[in-house]
Amino acid sequence: MKLLVSIIEAKNIPALDPNGFCDPYVKLKLGRQRFKSKVVKKCLNPSWNEDATFKVDDLNKKLKISVLDENYFSDDCIGWIKVSIGQLFDAKDQSLGTAWYKLHPKNKKARNKDCDITSMSSGSTDASEDESETWVDHEQQREEQPLSVDFEELIRCMETKEQEDEIPNPLSGGTVVECLYEISPKELNSLLFSPESDFTRSYADMLGSTDLKMDSWKIGDALKRTVSYTKPASKLVKALKASEEQTYLKADGSSYVILSTVSTPDAPCGKTFRTEILYLITSGPEQLSGAPSSRLVVSWRINFLQSTMLRSMIENGARQGIKESFGQYEILLSQRVKPLDHSHSHSTPDANPLLVAVEAESESILKLAVEYFWNITTISALLMLLYMLTHMWLVAPNTLNGLEFVGLDLPDSISELIVCLALVLQGKRVLEFISRFMRARLRKGCDNGIKAQGTGWLLTVALIEGSNLATIDSNGLSNPFVIFTCNGKSRTSSVKFHRSDPLWNEIFEFDAMDEPPSILEIQVLGFDGRFNEAPSFGNAEINFLKSNISDLSDIWIPLRGQLAQACHSKLHIRIFLNNTKGTNAVKDYLAKVEKEVGKKVLNS
């Protein structure tokens, strides 16, 4: 059986906030089923007009209705009532109709307020104040106590809540894990975070952590739990106690977002920062067998609570420790779940797993043509052509005059000559637009997706997007494309018409090089139909000998140049450098780095 509860309005809500207002909302509970209404901001006589539906399997249960004031840290209870389900079904038409119900105060000093809730009432509303205090205390205890509810049921409850549609971007510290697995997102989420899974304990044992304690998941505004443990001592820092709060930001069955905030107050300057780790579990590419797959992306950042002179030292130390620990995390996970073999998926067999998420934007030629030709020049030319055709249809044929003959009609006055010249110039501009569009379309993606050949150092560059690119056209738009140059070899992106924030999602691979690359040059140019005369929107340079390759896996690069610096232009790219020659290539690379920086590089 189903129970329908209609929440209409309330009046005379006490002002609990310092500003003289209140942010009330209604919470309903029937057994393990819960409902929360929207929050009405700064209102003492709120109106909700919301319906809640519950499944009833026991007439002895009671519906608990409480009105609360939303606060930043903890919500205050304004009042409550509870209604017997059995009394409701004994009523006429099994409905209590619309009525005002008086709320029981949270304590004896509070004043009763009237709340209009459409659905039901109960004889229990005449309970004593002592009983109300007991019920409120019981509710507070239930909020604080961990729920003995199955993890899957909590996830399903989380899925019913309103959530953001978009998946958040990885955190600014960098991505430490990005892999595909032959398992559904739901199963991967359960493996990593379910209390019944031993993955967390096995991972702690692998790192040497002790005193592991995992609290039960508790659901409120979000699904949360706390994990505490003692990190092993290192050469510089003694053993530290760490507390990790894990919070579900999103759970919809196909994607899961979990934010973990790690506190280490006993570490040097440990009270000045928190380490944030973001787990993104999404659907991966479809396998040839039709089985689902999932993608796991783990990123991190340091959130400083106050300024400190040791900021760079803390970030560098955390970066090294996180990369090492999540390297073991990835190894342990690959032992539990089989990583996705790209030969069993619809993606390219030899595709880099880190680049699978980069998919070229599908564009309609018709849509591009409309966007490109939608300007005053082409519109006026079309109107003039229509005007001329209408004139030719209405006017009678002229007789031959002067030097005219059949097939040649010359202008008969200066004004007609001027009109002819204007039409010719306008037609010339339209033809240039068409020629420029066709040339750009012929060049689209000419280097995107071309596979590298040979053995040696393989350089892969993923061009994701651009931001705030300069414009030189009068319409405030640009037609940018990018040229990457390394060791005398170039790769060119497609042209993006009328975009100051273009999205490419294109991958470029350079043929294998005998020696490690030193510099990657990047040029952003504007397309006007002639590539040798393209205006420059900015440039950038990446020195591999002075950069950490792992830091280049997902970066925003600011562009140089007057136009670029004035507009704060930058590019979002991913760079990966691999070799197929074994350890000799690495030794050559280290020797080249030593020569460049002028000091010995230790090879552990």
N, C-alpha and C positions, 0 to 999 in steps of 0.2 A: 504494500500500500504506500501511497505517496502523501506527503503532507506539504501544503502550500502555505507559506507565511508571507504576508504583504507588510512591508515596513513603509509607512506613509510619512509621518512627521513627528516632531516633538516640540514642546514649548517650555519656556521658563528654565532653560538649561543654565546652571550656575556658571558664572565667569571664573574659570580657574586659571587663566593665563594672566600675566602681568598687564597685558594691553587691554584688559577688560572684556575679552572675548573668549571663545572656546572653539576647538576644532573637533566636533563630535562625530562619532560613527557608531554603528550598531554591530554587535557580534552575537551570532546565534550558535548554540551548540546542542546537538542531539546525539548522545553517545559519542562516537568518534567522528561524526560528521560535523563540519563547521561551515560557517558562512560569515563573511565580513562585508559590510556595506561600504560605499564610497565615503570619503571624509569630506565634510562640509566645512570649509575654512571660515573662521571668524564669524560665527553665527550662533545666536542663543535660541533661535527658533528655527531649527533646520528642517528641511524637507528632503526626503530620500526617494520615495515612490519606487522602491525596488522589491522584487519578489525572490524568494528563496524556496527551493524544493528539497525535501528530505525523504529518504526511504525509511519507512516505519516497519519494524519487525517485532516490536515489543510495546504493548500498550501501557506497560508499567513505567516506561521511561518518562522523563520530564524534559521539556524544552527550556533551555536557559537563555534568557535574553538580557544582555548587558549593554549599557551605553557607556562609552569611554571617550576620553579626551586625548587626542593624539599629541604626543610630545616627542622631542628629539631623542631622549634617552629611554624613558619608560612612560607608558600611557597610564593616565589616571582613570580610575573607575568612578563614574558619575552616579550610577545606580543600576539596579537590576530587578528583574522579575523572573519567575519560573512558572511554567504552565504544564499541567498534567495532560499527557496525551490521551489517557483513558477518559477524562472528563470531556475532552474535545469530541471524541467519538460518541459520547452519550448525548451530546447536544443535538438540537433540531437541525436537520440537514447536514449534520456533522460539520457545522461552521459556527463560530462565535460572532461573526459579523465584524463591523467596524466599531471600535470603541476606544475610549481613553483609558489608559492603565497607569496607575501611580507607581513610580519607581521606588524601590527600597533604597535607602541611602547606604553609602559605604560604611558609615559609622553613626553613632548616636547624635553627634553634633551637626551632621548634615541635614538639610531641609529636603522634604519630599518634593519632587517635580512631576508634572503630568506629561506623559508621553503617549502619542496616538499611534498604535500599532494595529494594523488590520490583520486579523486572523483569529486570535484565540485569547482566552483568559483562563484563570484557574482559581480554585478556592485557596490555593497556597499563597495568594497575594496578601492574605491577612496574617501572614506569619509574623512572629514577634521580632523586635529589633535584635534580640540576642541571636535568633536563628539567622537573621540576615548577616550579622557579623560573622557567624560561623561559616556561612556559605561563601562570603567574600574571601575569608581566610583560606577556605578550601580551594577556591579558584586560584588564588595567588600561589598556593602550594603546587597545584597542578601545572601552572605555567612554568614554575621553576623546576619541577621534577622531570626527568627524562621520560618520554612516552615509550611505553613498552609496545610499540607498534612496528609491524614489519617494515623494513626499509623500502620495499617496493610499493607498499601502500602510502608511505610518506611521499615518495616520488610522484605517485599518481595524484596525491593531494596538491603537491607543488605544481603539477601540470595544469590544474584547474584554475590557478591564480592568473591574474593579468600579468603579462610579461612583455618585455621589449621584443619587437620582431627582429631587430638587427643583432648580429653577433658582434661583440666588441672586438676592437683591434688588439693585437698582442701588445703587451706592456713595453715601455720605452727602453728597458734595460737590455732587451734582446730575447731571441728565441733559443731555447736550449734543447727542446725536443720537438720534432715535427716528422711524424711517421704515419704510415698507413698500416692497418691491421685487418686480417680476415675475420672480422667479428662485427656485429652490429653495434651502433653507438650505445644502445641500452645495455647490452651485455658488457661492454667495456667500462661503462660507468659503474655498474655493479661490481665488477672485478676490482676497480681502483678504490671505491669509496664505501662499499657495503660493509657493515660490521661483521657479516658472516664470512667475508673474504679475509684470507691471511696475507694478502699482498703487502699491506702496510707494515705488518709485523716482520715479514721476510725482508722488506726493504730496510727497515730499521736495523735488523741483524746484519745485513750486508754492510751498512755504514758504520757499524759498531756502536749504535745508540743503545742506551739502556733505560730502564725505568719507564718503559712505554705505557701510557695510559690513554685509552680512547674513550671519551664520553659518548653516550648515546646521542643519536640525532634528535634534535628538538625542532619543532615547527612553530613558527609564529608568523611574522611578516615574511620570513624566509626560513629555509631549512639550514640549520647550523649545528656544528658540533665542535668540541675542543679536543685537541690531541696534544699531550705533553710528553716530553722525553728529555733525556740527558745526552747531549752531544759529546762524543769522545774528545779527549784532549789532543791538541796539535802541538807543533814545535813552538808556536808563539802564544797560544791561548790555552788556558786550562779547560777542564771539562765544564760545560755550560748547560744550565737548564733552559729549555726552550718551550714555549707555548705557541701552539698553532691553531688559529681559529679558521675553520673552513665553512664557507657560506655559498650556498647555491644562488647564483644570480639569474640563472635561466635553466629550465628543464621542460622540454616540450615533447619528449619521446624520440626526436630525431637529432637533437642537439642539446648539449649540457655545458654550462659555464660555471666553474667553481673558482672562487677567489679565496686564496689561503693567505692569511696575515700572520707572519712569524715574528714573535717577540723574544729577544734574548737580553733581558735587562742586566744580567751579570757580565756581559761582554764589555770591552772597552767602549765607552760612549754608547752603550747599548740602549740607554733610555732616550737617546736623541733620534732614533730611527726605527722603522719597521721594514721588514722584507716582505714584499707582496709577490705572490706567485699565482698566475692565472692559468687554469686548465681549460682548454677548449676542446670539446669532443663533438665532432660533427660527422655527417655522412660522407663516406669516401666514394670513389668512382665505382660504378657497377661492374661486378665481375662477369666474366663470360658465362659462368655457370648460373648466373642470376642471383647468387648469394650476396647479402649485403656486406659492406666494408665500412670502416670508420677511420677518421683522421684525428690524431691527437696532436695538439699544439700546446706547448708549455712555454710561457714567457715570464719574465720577472722584472722587478724594479725596486729601488730603494726609496722609501717614502720617509723623508726627513721631517721629524716633528719640530725641530728647532735647528738653527744654524750652528755649524761647527767647523773649525778650521781643518778637521781631519776628513772632510767630505770625500775628497778624491781617494784617500787611502782606504776609507771604508768601502767605497764602491768597487775599487780594484780588488780588494780582498774578498768581497762578497761575490764578485764575478767569477773569480777563480774557483772558489768553493762550490758555487752553484753548478758550474759547468762540470766539475768532477763528480759531484753527487748525482746529478741527473744523467751523466754518462752511464753510471751504474744502474740508475733507474731504468734507462732504456734497455740495458742488457737484461735485467731481471724481467722486464715486461715481455721482451722477445722470447724468453724461455717459457712464459706462460701462454702467450698468444702469438700465433704465426704472423710475421709481417707479410704484407700483401706483395705477392710476386706480380709484377706488372705484365708478365706474359699471360696472366690469368684475368686481366682486366681489359677494359676497352681503351685504356690509355696506351701511349706509345710504349713498346716493350722495354726500351732502354732509357726511359725517362727517369730523371732524377726525382726521387720521392719528395724532395724539398721544393720542386718546381711544379708538382702536379696541380697545385692550387692556382697556378698562373694559367688562365685560359683566356685566349684572345676574345675581345669583344665582338660579338656578331652584329654586323651592321647591314642594314638594307640599303641597296644602291639607290632606290627610289627616295628613301628618307634622306640620305646624304645629298642627293641632287636637289631636293626641295629646300633643305637648309642652306645649301651653297648658293643657289640661284635666287633665293628669296631676298632680293635687294632692289633698290630704286631703279638701277640701270635696266635689269631684265624686265621688271614690271612695266616701266615706261615704254620699253621697246615692244613688248607684247600689246600694250594698249595702242601704241602708234600703228602697229601692224594691223590690228583689228580696225582701227579708224580708216586706214588706207584701203583695206579690202571693202569696207562698207561704202567708201567714196567711189571706188571703182565699180561697185555694183549699181550705185544710183546714177552716176554720170553717164551721159551719152558719149559714144565714140567721137573723138575729135577728127577734124579733117587735117590732112597733111599740109604743113606750112613750112616755109623756109627750106632748110636743108634736111628736113625729116623725110623718111621713107618708111615703107612697111617694115615693122619690127623695131624701129628706132624712133622714140618719142622724146624730143629734147625739151628742156624747160623753156617757157615762152617769156619769162620775166626774171628780174633779179631776185624777187622774193621766192619764186619757185626754185631757183638755183641754190639759194641759202637753205631752203628746206631739204633739198636733195643732199647737200653736203652734211647737214645735221643727221639725216637718216643714215648716210654712209658711215659716219663716225660712230654713231650709236650701234649700228650693226657690227662694226669692227670690234667694239668692246665686248659685245655679246659673244662673238666668235672666239675672242681671246679667253673669256670665261669658260666656254665649252672646251676649248683646247687644253686649258690648264686643268680642268676637272678630269678629262680623259687621260692626260699624262700622269696625274697623281694616282688615278685608279689603276693604270698599267703598272705602276711601281709599288702598289700596295702589297706589303708583306713579302717583298722580293727576297729579303734576308731572314725573315722570321721563320723559325722552324727548320732551317737548313742544318743538317747534322754535321758535326765535326768529323774529320777523317785523320787517320794516322795515329801513331802512338807517341806519347810524350806529355807535355804539359797542356792540359785542356782547360780553356777558359770559357765559362758560361756566364752570360749576363742576361738577367731578366729585367726588362723595362716595364715598370708597373704603371706609373702615372707622373704627371707634372702638376705643379702648383704655382699660380700667379705668374705665368709666363708673360713676357712683354708683348705689347701690341703696337703695330706700326700702321695698321689700317685705320681709316677714318671711322669705320663702324665699331672700333674698339675690340675687334676679334683678330685672331691670328690663325695661320695654317702651319703648325709646327711639325717638324720631324727631327729625329736624333741620329747622329752618326757617331759610332764607337770605333776608335782606332787603337790597335795594339800591335806592336812589332811590324808596322807597315801594312797591316791588314785591316780592312774597314768592314763594318756592318751598318746597314742603314735601315731605319724603322719606316713604317708607313706614315703617310701624311694624315693628320687629323684636322679636318676643316672646321674653321670658326670655333676654335677651342682655346681658352686661356688656362683651363684646368683639364687637359686631355687625359684620357685613360687608354693606355696601350695594351698592357698585359701581353707582351711579346717576348719571346726568348731567342737569344742570339748565341751561337756557338762559334768559337774560333778554332780553326784547324790546329792540330797538335803542333806544339813548338818544341824544338830541341832543347832550348834553355828556358828557364823561368822568365815569365814576362816581368818587366820592370814598371811600366807606366801604361795606364789606360786613359786615353784622351776622349773626352765627351764634348760634342758640339751640338747645340740646339739651334736649328735654323728655321727660317720661315719660307714656305714654298710659294713661289709666284709663277711657276711654270718652267723656269730655267734654273736647274740645280747649281750651275756654275755661278749664278748671280744671286743666290739666296741670301737674304739679310740674316745676320747673326743675332739670336736672342740671348746668348750667353754660352759659357763653356766651363768645363771643370776638368780636373786631373786627379787621378788616383795613383799614388805611388805604393806599389805592392811591397816594396822593401821597407817601408816605414809604417805599414798598416798591419793590423792583426786580421788575417783572412776571415776568422770567425765573426769579427765585428762587421764585416762587409756583407753578411748574409741577408741583412734587411736594414737599409739605411736611407736617409734623406740627404742628398748632396746639394748644398747651396751653389748656385751658378755665379760665375764671375762675369764682369763686364758692366758697363755703365747702365744699360737698360735692365739687366738682371738684378743688379744691386739696388736700383731704384725701386723695382717692383718686388724685391725679396723673392726672386724666383728660385725654385729648387726642384729636383727630380727624385723620385722614389725608385730605387733599383735594388736588385739582389745580385750578388757576385759570388761565384763559386769557382775555385781553382783546384784541380786534381791532376795527378800524374799517373801514368801507366808504366813507368820505368823502374819502379821499386825504390830501394833505399839509395841507390846511387844518385837519383834525381834529387832526393832530399838533401844529400851531402853537398851537391853542387849549389843548391839553393841557399843553404846555410853559408857556404863560402862566399857567395855573392852578397849576402846580407852583411857579413862581417866586413867585406871590402867597402860596402856602401856606408855603414854606420861607424866604421873605424874602431870596433871593439869586438872582443871574442864573444861568440854566441854559444852558450852551453847547450849541448844536445844530450838530454837525459835518456 
